[in-house]
Every structure is written in C-alpha cells, then in structure tokens.
C-alpha cells in the first residue's frame, strides 16, 4: 500500500449517495475513499435500491467502493455479478456487520463462525481475478479471539486490504476496543490493514494511522463531518466553522430530498437521521425539536433555531 487510505465507513441509513456526493463536494473528498452501505439479497433477490445507490450519477468523480453482505458462496457470486455488471471492478466483503438479524443468518460477522462457508467464499474470490476484493471485519461474534480461525483463509485470499473494527459483534458499537487482539490480528495478516473504530478527532486519525495502513471513519464523521478535512489541513476548525459547513451540508441534502421524494413523511424519514450524532454541535434543545417535528414546516422551524 503506497499511501495511507482515508475512508468513510459504510453505514446503513446514513452514508447513501446524497450524503457521499455532498460530503465530497463540500468537504473536499477527492482523496477520500467512500464505501457504500452493504448490498444484500432480500426475499430471494438483490435489493434494487442498493444497486441504484452505487449506479447513481451522483457518484461520479468520487472513489467509491461497493460493499456486499452474504451468507454463502451462492449469495456472494450473485452479488459480485451484479456489482460487476454495474461497472465496478472492486468489491468489499462485509464480515463485520454486528446487527443480530444479519449475524443470526450467518451474514456479516456471523460468517466468522462459519469457517466451511467462508472457505467456499475464498475459493470463489480466487476464481474472480478480474475483481479486486477487500474485507471489512470484526474480531468475532462473542469472543475477540474468534478471528484466529479465519486468518489462514484471509491470508490465502487475494485482498487489497482488510479493514478491522476491534470489537466483537455482541458489543455493537459500545464498550472498549480490543486493541491487543487487534494488534495480534494485524501482525498475523499478510494484507495491508485499515483501522476502524472510535475515530472522532484529528488526533484519533493520527493514532489510527500509527497502528495501520489506513483509517476508516464511521460515527466520528457523522458527528463531525469536517473531521477528514480538518486532519488534512492540520488544524482543528472552530465551532463556528464546523457549524457553518454542517448547515450548508444539510441544506444540500435537504433540498435534494425535497426535490426527489414525495410528501413530508418520506422527506422527514430520510433527513432526520442527518442529525442523529450532531447534538453536541447544535444543542439538546434544537435536537429535541428536530426529533419531534411532524411536518416539513415544523422541521424547518426547528432548523432555524440553530445558531
């Protein structure tokens, strides 16, 4: 890996195409890798809206890495075929999703406990030399040493990199990171490793890069959209600078949804999550008004209280 990768994590309900497009436009994301929320099989078919997300013209000009989630080699092949047909030659494999409905079905982190199926996927990966694959993973489902059984499989796979979130699925997104286990996994892997987890400040980015070949940022970016830009500039922005850009960022996404969605319910359902991690920037009172808004006019009135 010639230079460090700075990546935006795939987050369902947050980092879909409007978020990526306007984030790249407003915060200067030319050198940032954006990973799409996972593409999946649902009710026996690939979700159409997942494919629309990666094929939108709004993705033009950015570095986009589609991610797929699967329970076996059959789902893997179907999803990779679909992503390749959409014009991509890079695919990220989700071995880290911690949500119980996915884990119980053997997808995401659940595949870490299903070694025979993972080995079949590895064979399928080797049979697709035209595609560059990467992996995003947890340390395990219930124990942080579960990764040990999959290291030989991962090392046998031709991967560009492995992104590691040093938690187990049972933790979801809380609790301490297992840094010692992460270090053991990093040292055992023959592939470049990207660190993901609890990166919330420019200093955290530096710390992550000291222990990995790159960094992937998730919730930290939702709570501080300027985080990567601040790190690249080598300075922390003032609260006023951050808020000015947040309001511009929100305004672009809100206008997009207002133009493309039908009715207040649809618009509010899509735009309200924008603020889920931003209460420290806008204050508890405004955050509460946003959550309680039942119409677009009430929502706009809540936004107008931000200062």
FENWOKA-V137415 format. One record per pair of residues at least 12 apart in sequence whose C-alpha atoms are under 10 Angstrom apart, sorted by the first residue. I is the first residue (numbers start at 0). J is the second residue. Records with the same first field share a line. If there is no record, write none. Layout:
I->J  J
This chain:
0->159  160  190  191  192  212  213
1->212
2->212  213
3->191  193  208  211  212  213  214
4->30  31  32  160  192  193  194  208  211  212  213  214  215
5->28  30  31  32  33  193  194  204  208  212  213  214  215  216  227
6->28  30  31  32  33  34  62  63  64  162  193  194  195  213  214  215  216  217  227
7->19  28  31  32  33  34  35  63  64  195  214  215  216  217  218  219  220  221  227
8->32  33  34  35  36  135  162  195  196  214  215  216  217  218  219  220
9->33  34  35  36  37  64  65  66  93  135  215  216  217
10->34  35  36  37  96  217  218  221
11->35  36  37
12->36  268  269  270  272  273
13->36  217  218  221  269  270  272  273  275
14->33  34  35  36  217  221  273
15->33  34  35  36  49  52  53
16->33  35  36  51  52  53  54  55  56  57  58  252
17->52  55  57  58  251  252  253  255  256
18->57  248  249  251  252  273
19->32  33  34  35  57  58  61  63  252
20->33  56  57  58  59  60  61  251  252
21->57  58  247  248  249  250  251  252  255
22->224  225  244  245  248  249  251  252
23->58  60  61  62
24->60  61  248
25->224  225  228  244  245  247  248  251
26->224  225  226  227  228  229  244  245  248
27->225  227  228  231
28->60  61  62  227  228
29->60  61  62
30->61  62  231
31->61  62  63  215  227  228
32->61  62  63  64  215
33->58  61  62  63  64  65  215  216
34->53  62  63  64  65  66  90  91  215
35->49  52  53  63  64  65  66  67  90  91
36->49  52  53  64  65  66  67  68  93
37->49  50  65  66  67  68  69  91  92  93  96  107
38->50  52  53  65  66  67  68  69  78  79  81  82  92  93
39->66  67  68  69  70  74  75  77  78  106
40->67  68  69  70  74  75  77  78
43->74
44->74  77  78
45->74  77  78  81
46->78
49->65  66  67
50->65  78  81  82  85
51->85
52->65
53->65  66  82  85  86  87
54->82  85  86  87
63->87  89  90
64->87  88  89  90  91  132  133
65->79  82  83  87  88  89  90  91  92
66->78  79  82  89  90  91  92  93  132  133  134  135
67->79  82  90  91  92  93  94  107  134
68->91  92  93  94  95  96  101  105  106  107  108  110
69->92  93  94  101  104  105  106  107  109  110  120
70->94  101  102  104  105  106  107  109  110  113  116  117  120
71->105  106  110  113  115  116  117  118  119  120
72->116  117  118  119  120  121  122  123  124
73->116  119  120  123
74->120
75->92  119  120  123  124
76->120  123  124  127
78->90
79->91  92  124  127  130  132
83->129  130
87->130  131
88->128  129  130  131  132
89->129  130  131  132  133  159
90->130  131  132  133  134  158
91->131  132  133  134  135  158  159  160  161  162
92->107  132  133  134  135  136  161  162
93->106  107  108  110  133  134  135  136  137  162
94->106  107  108  109  110  111  117  134  135  136  137  138  139  162  163
95->107  108  109  110  111  134  135  136  137  138  139  140  162  163  164  166  167  168
96->108  109  110  135  136  137  140  167  168  171
97->109  136  137  139  140  166  167  168  169  170  171  172
98->168  169  170  171
99->140  168  169  171
102->140  168  169
107->135  136  137  140  168
108->135  136  137  138  139  140  141  167  168  169
109->137  139  140  141  168
110->136  139  140  149
111->136  137  138  139  140  145  146  147  148  149
112->139  140  141  145  146  148  149
113->148  149
114->148  149  152
117->149  152  153
118->149  151  152  153  155  156
119->152
120->152  156
121->152  153  154  155  156  157
122->152  155  156
123->156
124->156  157  158
125->155  156  157  158
127->157
128->157
130->157  158
131->157  158  159  160
132->156  157  158  159  160  161
133->153  156  157  158  159  160  161  162  190  191
134->153  156  158  159  160  161  162  163  192  193
135->160  161  162  163  164  192  193  194  195  215
136->161  162  163  164  165  166  167  168  195
137->162  163  164  165  166  167  168  181  195
138->163  164  165  166  167  168  177  180  181  184
139->164  165  166  167  168  169
140->166  167  168  169  170  171
141->166  167  168  169  170
142->166  167  168  169
143->165  166  167  168  176  177  178  179  180  181
144->167  177  180  181  183  184
145->167  180
146->167  180  181  183  184
147->180  183  184  187
150->184  185  187  188  189
151->187  188  189
153->188  189  190
154->187  188  189  190
155->188  189  190
156->189  190
157->189  190
158->189  190  191
159->190  191  192
160->188  189  190  191  192  193  212  213
161->185  188  189  190  191  192  193  194  212  213
162->185  190  191  192  193  194  195  211  212  213  214  215
163->181  184  185  192  193  194  195  196  211  214  215
164->176  177  178  181  193  194  195  196  197  215
165->177  178  179  180  181  182  184  194  195  196  197
166->178  180  181  195  196
172->196  197  218
173->197
175->196  197
176->196  197
178->210
181->194  210
182->210  211
185->210  211
190->212
191->211  212  213
192->208  210  211  212  213  214
193->207  208  210  211  212  213  214  215
194->206  207  208  209  210  211  212  213  214  215  216
195->207  211  213  214  215  216  217
196->214  215  216  217  218  219
197->215  216  217  218  219
198->214  215  216  217  218  219  220  226
199->216  217  218  219  220  221  222  223  226  227
200->219  220  223  225  226  227  229  230  235
201->225  226  227  228  229  230  231  232  233  234  235
202->230  233  235
203->219  230
204->216  226  227  230
205->230
218->275  276
219->276
220->276  277
221->272  273  274  275  276  277
222->245  273  274  275  276  277  278  279  280
223->241  242  245  276  277  279  280
224->241  242  244  245  248  277
225->240  241  242  244  245
226->241
229->241
238->280  281
239->280  306
241->280
242->277  280  281  305  306
243->306
245->273  274  277  280  281
246->302  305  306
248->273
249->270  273  274  302
252->269  270  273
253->266  267  269  270  271  273
254->266  270
255->270
256->269  270
257->270  295
262->294  295
263->293  294  295  296  298
264->293  294  295
266->294  295
267->289  290  292  293  294  295  298
270->298
271->286  289  290  292  298
272->289  290
274->286  289  290
275->289  290
280->305  306
281->302  304  305  306
282->304  305  306
284->301  304  305
285->300  301  302  303  304  305  306
286->301  302  304  305
287->301
288->300  301  302  304
289->301  302  304
